[in-house]
């Protein structure tokens, strides 16, 4: 079907195409989350739009409870000779370099195989680690809880999309793309 056929077909359609089972689960989850947060609706007496009230979100986790699993070398802490050699090796040197170990192919395969027991759409998870931050500070997502939103295939089989639970003053959903090694399953928490 070419673009012209598609454009002619769309204006006459009254219903959307059917969702995949995963897409239907995501739509149902969004609806359920909205209903869970909705405290009530207040109709306007003069015909204006209805005002919806929502329950307060929980506070964010304490970031100090989640230590980094890598070390930071701050550029400004290096000697001028070390700075010059680092800039010569990489002219786009960030101010803080991480030394987080890259997974070998065997470690990556073992991690994916061990996650096969629990990694599924809708699984509740907690983010326990993070990839390096450019300034060396602890990432804000560490400690957050959410659900597996989308499972990735090759070449990103060691990554997963997580729909984070809202915290603080957040009002829109946050779907983050994180490494599988930074995620752990949790049970019975809602």
JONOR-V510760 format. One record per run of one state. SS is the DSSP state (h for helix, s for strand, l for the rest). FROM is the first residue (numbers start at 1). LEN is the number of residues. Records with the same first field share a line. If there is no record, write none. Layout:
BEGIN
SS->FROM-LEN / FROM-LEN
END
This chain:
BEGIN
l->1-2 / 13-8 / 43-8 / 55-3 / 59-4 / 66-6 / 78-2 / 90-6 / 99-6 / 116-8 / 128-17 / 152-7 / 165-2 / 168-6 / 186-5
h->3-10 / 21-17 / 63-3 / 75-3 / 80-10 / 105-11 / 180-3
s->38-5 / 51-4 / 58-1 / 72-3 / 96-3 / 124-4 / 145-7 / 159-6 / 167-1 / 174-6 / 183-3
END
